[in-house]
Structures are given as structure tokens and as C-alpha cells.
Amino acid sequence: MNFEGLDPGLAEYAPAMHSALDPVLDAHLNPSLLQNVELDPEGVTLEALPVQESVHIMEGVYSELHSVVAEVGVPVSVSHFDLHEEMLWVGSHGGHATSFFGPALERYSSFQVNGSDDIRQIQSLENGILFLTKNNLKYMARGGLIIFDYLLDESEDMHSLLLTDSSTLLVGGLQNHILEIDLTTVQETQKYAVEIPGVTIMRQTNRFFFCGHTSGKVSLRDLRSFKVEHEFDAFSGSLSDFDVHGNLLAACGFSSRLTGLACDRFLKVYDLRMMRAITPLQVHVDPAFLRFIPTYTSRLAIISQSGQCQFCEPTGLANPADIFHVNPVGPLLMTFDVSASKQALAFGDSEGCVHLWTDSPEPSFNPYSRETEFALPCLVDSLPPLDWSQDLLPLSLIPVPLTTDTLLSDWPAANSVPAPRRAPPVDAEILRTMKKVGFIGYAPNPRTRLRNQIPYRLKELDSEFDSFSQVTESPIGREEEPHLHMVSKKYRKVTIKYSKLGLEDFDFKHYNKTLFAGLEPHIPNAYCNCMIQVLYFLEPVRCLIQNHLCQKEFCLACELGFLFHMLDLSRGDPCQGSNFLRAFRTIPEASALGLILADSDEASGKGNLARLIQRWNRFILTQLHQDMQELEVPQAYRGAGGSSFCSSGDSVIGQLFSCEMENCSLCRCGSETVRASSTLLFTLSYPEDKTGKNYDFAQVLKRSICLEQNTQAWCDNCEKYQPTIQTRNIRHLPDILVINCEVNSSKEADFWRMQAEVAFKMAIKKHGGEIAKNKEFSLADRKELGSPEGVLLCPSVEELKNVWLPFSIRMKMTKNKGLDVCNWPDGDEVQWGLAKAEEEHGVYVYDLMATVVHILDSRTGGSLVAHIKVGETYHQRKEGVTHQQWYLFNDFLIEPIDKYEAVQFDMNWKVPAILYYIKRNLNSRYNLNIKNPIEASVLLAEASLARKQRKTHTTFIPLMLNEMPQVGDLVGLDAEFVTLNEEEAELRSDGTKSTIKPSQMSVARITCVRGQGPNEGIPFIDDYISTQEQVVDYLTQYSGIKPGDLDAKISSKHLTTLKSTYLKLRFLIDIGVKFVGHGLQKDFRVINLMVPKDQVLDTVYLFHMPRKRMISLRFLAWYFLDLKIQGETHDSIEDARTALQLYRKYLELSKNGTEPESFHKVLKGLYEKGRKMDWKVPEPESQTSPKNAAVFSSVLAL
């Protein structure tokens, strides 16, 4: 509640009133209330006040049942009915909390929450009570024990909180932001900016968040993004209170008058369907509080500070006869609350008294309350008190049992020998990086321990102790960290250790010994790497996506196809999805769904990655479906949040993932509505069962697919919203079954854990003594044991732990539109043959293909990894073998794993997020031929995006039809870049620089030069790349790019999109040309292209000796070609043309590579000259051409 405009006498209240209450009766206090309160010299006992037996409560009419003193003379600041137990909670201005049990208001507990600030809001949870003060959020048990104490910033002034779900809390106040706090981790997860500061009241419905501001406005915000959807300017002065019920919002407040703020007797009522105000409601009291009390009708209770209460309908007229009066002990009512059952009202006044009004003699606060636990009485015999201040007090007065046994304090001498405490060993990272100067060693701080603190721990406790942050992994000289014990090393978040050369000396092969390509994680929003790998290893998706090509600039399907092409070409080298993620960041729906993370949130792991990747999974399937559907029928985006989308037959994604559903809505009037829809994935819905009952995964899956729920829905027959029973039946099964696990709280995690334990016990009982003690068997061991090569042995005990997920499930469509789902035995070839024959009758067997899991690691904020069953076609292409194998994909770490590891989920650190099941023999249903959609026409002339470009500014001549490149043709290539994000680095104590995060570059200009023919050296591509992202540095000295060159409004260059130029380069790669350039590895990396090594001729490596420095293009051109290039700035046409000439020179000097020894002598002369010149090209006046030098003359003689 906003207290602006209240009685100014309250401002005189000071917290000093708490310290010593005078036992003399206050003049304003009703003496009848204290008739049974005993006043003693030590203080005031605050007992619950009994109600006289003569009080009669009339059914259906609210009357006062009890009054009780919480704290004498201390105003009540907030009251709250417990939502789980029959209790009433009261907070005072002195920071004290008191609870009363039942309608008799028996005192249950009383404790201090804050020593100086008042309690501003109370919220009850299942395990305790949340108390909000000015800058503190405290969670305490109902008995007074502290569960957590979360301190906010001292500048915060909090007034309201809102529990959005069981583990998420919104906190608002007078500042210009609202905090989102995760109650599980007790951390701030989001900070939402508020355009109008001063959020003092918050409410929530299934459509909006409602925020009441001190300025008198009420804003309606989106449940997902928290963006303002609508705004009501209710009062010109200030807002006092508001409430929401159904489609109505009612508010009371203060209006501005000449003399100041005045209480407005008109309640503002708004219709949330049309988002407009309806007729204001005039009441006969000065409204300070209001609540909807929807028992039979949507009536409102309006309360004034003087104690008057009036009931009225929000759309009717207020009747003066509906006013009753609360008799407060103090002059003002300070708080008001309504119980969940609507049977009780609670009022708190300025003298610390609480009044309970009910509509029945024996009310209940909640419809279903659990039993309250009471403290057991003390059964210890009372003993006379001892005065410890007396020095001569004999300790023999303390009763001690007589015993003849050895006392616990009588330690034997062997256990009492003092042992010195050993100093902890020096960190291995410090020893590895230490540099000695004399007898003193210097090393950078690895930041694995707290500053100036050395923890001493006993050896047996070391396994439980961990105050370290994760050290960046590196294959060079780094041992296994002993303190990272819970999460297996291969599942930890992998990071790249950068050096002077960037990524060139980082050993990716240490993490990936396969020929499959990993994905680099340092790009913004690369949390989706695991899901990209899952989609890639779905053979129909891989082929059909690569066949897609459209004219849309930011098409996720096109970019994903380009990325899949790179993964196909790679032979174990990691790829990066920079272009795909660049297009992903431009999609407005991705931003609206909260899928685009800030760099700080991604690095600190603030976001819930499990929820994030499940939303991303739904979004990408819907977006790919739309992108591929628009080729035939362009349609508007329907939103990734819904389950319906356009006709699935129009896109191959719809054919693969679509499941046709039939939704039936049955009203209690008997009217039934049937609606057909489609969905691309299913979300697991778990049963509400805490008895430990065994559920097969198939049972839970069937319950989630054929969902039945009770909800409010519009009934055409009744012409209003009615409770309806909604059921969902399936018409057609998808080829790929996608499941979001929705394990987002401890409740779902406990369910998985419990089912895995039950399944483990059943498996042990089933297999009995057949279970192997050791799971490591070679093929030879299996043959000795009599097991054929294709049949696996019985799983071991370790393999069966934490396993509930089946490898195969069987689904059958029944004749009455029902669905049968059951777990299917894995590897049973006989039953598989039967299932294959039954497919014609609607029986299908689905095999597990991938699981995406969330790794919980507090040191790094967690990560996402995937277990993928890689099929035969992928092994055939990469390794030339016919084989199926499960692999772990953790960014650029790829490792083969046992199949049981893919379904083992230790819920302490490994939580399932997404499951992919595919129909058996799926590949045979689709045409898996990849037809390259890029045609030669992409190289022909095209229009520029720049408005001011003229033909006189053209710097290139497009290829003619008779000039189309052939296999083996030479093309000179050079690219220029701009910086989007600066490099993040730190300076070590020894003066060396360590790169934390490299700079993010974007290609700005790409030039391709003809390498043969009559027009050799003339560029046929010179494209400036338009960018929508903010450029922080144009690097003009090195790139030649100036501000404005990339702006379509003012640029005079040939401006194109990145996709357009990318298609030209892809066509050249696919046709088989050879690219000649200087430093092409970095160029291709930033452009995000994978080029086979035999198509790259890089002059950096052609003119390079092993273990020597790389030589710049400028020095090579001066030394070999007598050219001085890159004077003031770089020009990509000049650089590409120079690289071609250097390659011709290389062929000339090495006799087409036939005389390596003679060319080695040339390189020696080059390096000798470079050392003498300090690798700098001389100025024209200082030195002549190198052809006149003696060194170069000896080179030409060769």
C-alpha cells in the first residue's frame, strides 16, 4: 500500500518506542481490551484476548469475532493470511512478526525480523514465510528460524513483492527497476527496468503482471518479457490500493487538490477485455483499501482508514446500507487482508491491535489447510536457578549422574599428542607458471582462492570442501583438478585458452579425437550448440535443410544449411555458428521469448539454461517450419509459444515433426467442441504422486500426449466462460518425437530420482545374479563367454543406476482414437521384425536418438551437453565404416560413450532437458540426396544496396558467362574486417597479457580477383558488407573502411548483404577453385566458411620456415616484387592482386615445387634480410629497391 496522503500524525512515530514500553495504560487504548492482560514491572505480556461467549455471528454477514493485541502501541504495518495453514501473520512498524493460530487467534510464534525497518509485505510459502523490509528479504520458518537472509542494495527502497511461481519472486519499490529473485539459488536472476519508478503494489493474473505506481498509474506487463502492454492513468495524485478479478480492475487513490492530496471517493474500474475505463463507482467512505471478495458475486470490500467498510458490486451502485464499522483501538486502520476462503477479514490498527471479522462462527482461513505443528511441552524436571555471578558458587550443586565408567573427556595419552598443522600445498598452476629471478619466484594469481585466506582442512574432509572457482582447461601440463569431484571432467564447461596467436596454438585434438566437428562456445548465445548438433545428426533434417535456399536475408533455415555444410566438410576441426547466431539475434520473436542472452548473463550463468534450451527447441522447430513453408505460401509468424502452426504439409519440417491433434472441450452443460490442431513437440506432465508408486516412462508420456485437464473456457451454448474438461487425442504420429522434459524444480527432479531408484530395484530383482560386476568387456571376452558379436551382455550394476528412460518405446493407434504406449525391449531383433510388419496397422517403434542435459555446476553457472546416437551414414562418410555409436557433444569436446551413459541422470548435477525419439527405419522414408541449391547466376551482376552508388565508382567487373570458373582455377582473395566487440584481456603480475575473450570481428569487404585469362588481376567481386550491428572500431588504418561505407543511405560503394556474398564464395568453393591470399585462415574463419585444405594457397605458409616468424604481405611484396603496398591504408584489391603475383613468384623460384632445396636457400636469404631491416620496408629516400642489394642478387642467380 502507498502511505502518501495518510494522517500526518503517523509521521511522529519513532522506532524508539520499541525499546522500553511503559506498563502504564495508554490513554487511547480501550480498557476493555486489556482486562486479562497482566502488566508487570519487567514488561507487558502479550496474550491473545479471549472473546466473550455472548458474541453471536450471523451466517453470511461479516461480524467481529476476535480482537487481539500484537504489540501494545506499535502500529501494525502488514497482515497476511497463511495460504498453507490456519494462521494469521502480522508485521509491525518495529520489524516484529507475530502469528496467530485459528479463528481464536491463539499466539503461535513471535520473533524479530528486522531491528530498525518496518515489515512491508509478508508472503507465505510451503516451508516458511517471506518478510520484505526496506532493503532486506528474509525467509524464515514459521517457528522463527532463519532459512536465508538476502540483503539488497542499501540504496533500494522496497515496498512490494509478488510470487510468480513456486521458486521465482519479483520485488519492487521506489527505484526504477524490479528485481527477479530465484528462491532456489537465492540469487538475482533478472533486473527489469521500469519506465515509471515507484512500484508499491503488484498483482498477477494468467494474462498480465499489474504494477501500481506512486504516480497514480497502473501498468500491465507481459508475463514473459515484462514489457508494458497497457497503462491506466487512474489518479492524478497517488495510488492507494487496487485489485484484479476476472476481467475487472478496481483502484482507489488520491487526487490532487489545491490544498494537497485528497482521498477520491470515486473508484476507478477498468474492463480488461477492451482495455478501457467503465463508469467510476462512487462510494460513501474514504477508500484506503479494497479487495474483491468473489463468493457468490464479484463484490468489492472498500475500507477506509477510520474503520468504515462498505460492500458493493463493481459495476453497480453503492448502497449506504451495506456499510459496517470496525472499532479500531487506535485512530487509524493500517492494514487489511482477506483469507483465501473469503470467510475471514483481518484489520490492523495504529495501536497494535488486530481485529478478525468472519461470516460464520467457525471459519476456516483456507479451503484445504494442512495440520500445524506445535512445540512439544518441556518434560525436564525443573531445577532451582543458579546465580552464575557468584564466584563462590559450588559447582557440586549441578546434579551429575554417578558413574564408574571412564568419562568422555578422559582422553588416552595416545590421542592427546599435539600434531603440527601442515601448510596446504602450493597450487600446481602457480608452480607451472612461476618465473624465478634469483631465489625469488614470481607467478600470476590463478584466482582459485580467496584473497589473503588459506583454508586449512583435514584430509578426510577435503572431498567435501570446495571454495575454488573453475580453472580454464588446457591440455598443456594441467593435471586433473582434485576439487572438482562431482561433475565428471568431460561434462564440465570447456573454454578456450587464448595466446598471442589466438586459436592457432590451441590443441583442439586433445578434446576431440574423432572426425566429427565440434562447435566453438565463445560466440554470444552459443548455448544452443548442443541442439545444433542434434539437428545435424538427424539425417533427413541434415539433407532437407541443405536443399533449402531462399532470398530472405536473415533466414535461419538457410544459415543452418550453411552450417551443416561446414560440419560435413570438417575432418575433426571445430566450426563456429557465428553467421547462424547473427541471423538468430535479428529475429524479433527470439528476443521476445527471452532467448537472446547478454554476454554478462551468459558468462555468469544467470539464466536457467534448462528452460532456455527447451524454449529454444520449440522456437527453432517453429521457425524452420515457417522459413521452409514461405517458399510456397508466405504466412505470418504464429509465435513459438503456441502449439499450433500453419498446415504442416507445406514444409518438410512439418512432415518430420508434426503431430496432428484433436482437442475436445466438454462444458458442464453437455456442449462439446472439437478442434483440430498440430504440434511439433510435447511437454512431459508428471503425476501428482508422493507415495513412491512405480511409473513407466511410457505411462508418463501417454499422459502428457493425451492430456486431460479442467480449465475455464468460453462456451457458445452458455455464452459465457464455464469450467470445462479439455482432452487431447492424437490423430497421426510424427516421424520424430520431440519431448521437453520440464524438470524445472526439485519436485520434478525428485520424481525422476524416485522412479530411477524403483527401476533399479526392479532390474536387480529381474536379472538377479546375471548382472555383471564389471561392465568392461572386450569383444574377445564376449566370445569366450559364449555371447555372439551382435548381442550385448547383461548390463552391470553401475549401468543400471539412475536409469529410468527406455531406449525404445512402442506406440499404437487404436480404433477408438486412443493411443497405447509401452516401453520396448532394446535390441530384441525378433520383436523388431514383428514391429516392422505391424507398421501398416498403426504400430510404430521409436528409438532414442538424442538426449540434451543440463549440467549443474555452481562454479561455472552450468552448461548444456548432448548425448547423440550417430548413425551409420555419418560414420560411412567420415570414417568409411558401417557403425552406430553414442557420443557426448560438449561444444568442441566430442567423446564416444557407453549407451547407458546417455540415459543415466544423476539429478544432483545431470538433469534431462530434451529427448529425441525417431521411428525405426526413418531414413528409408525420405529422399536423402543433397542437391546444391546455389547456381552460377549468383556471380553475375547484381544491384547495390547503396542509394548513392554510381557506375563511375564501380571497382570491379562481374564475370561473363564465358568466364565462369572451372575446377582448379586460381582466384585471388582478400577480406577486410571491422570490430564489433573489443578484446577482453588482463595484465598478469609478470607483465604478460592474458586474453580472456577475443575481439568479435565482422567482415566488411570481400574482394575476389581473376587468377588467369586475359583479364588476370581484375576483380570480379568487390562487395562491401552491410551490417545491422553496432561497429565499435572500423580499423581504417588496416582495413581501409571508413564510417559511412557500410551505411546504405550514404555509402558510395557496392553494398550487399553478407548472405549474397557468402553464396558467391560457397559457389566458388563447391566448383573447386583454388584461393590465393595472405592469411586466408583468419579470413575464412571470420566469414564463417570451411574450405578444404587442398583449395587454399596461402602465401603466409608458402614463404615461411618452420619455427620462424610469419612475414607480412607488405615485406614480401617489397622483397620479391619491388612493390610498396599498404602505404596509408590497406586495399583489398591491391592485397589480393599482390598475393597472386607472389604465388606466381613462388612457382618461379621453386620450379613449380620441384626444387625445394633451392627455394629453401631463397627463404634463408629472405629471413636474413628481414632481420637486418627489422622487418620494416624502407622509406623511398632511405634505401633503394632490394633488387640492387647483394642478397637479392644471389637469390636471382639461383
Summary of the structure (lengths in Angstrom):
residues: 1198
radius of gyration: 37.7
end to end distance: 92.8
largest distance: 125.5
contacts: 3524
relative contact order: 0.05
helix: 24%
strand: 28%
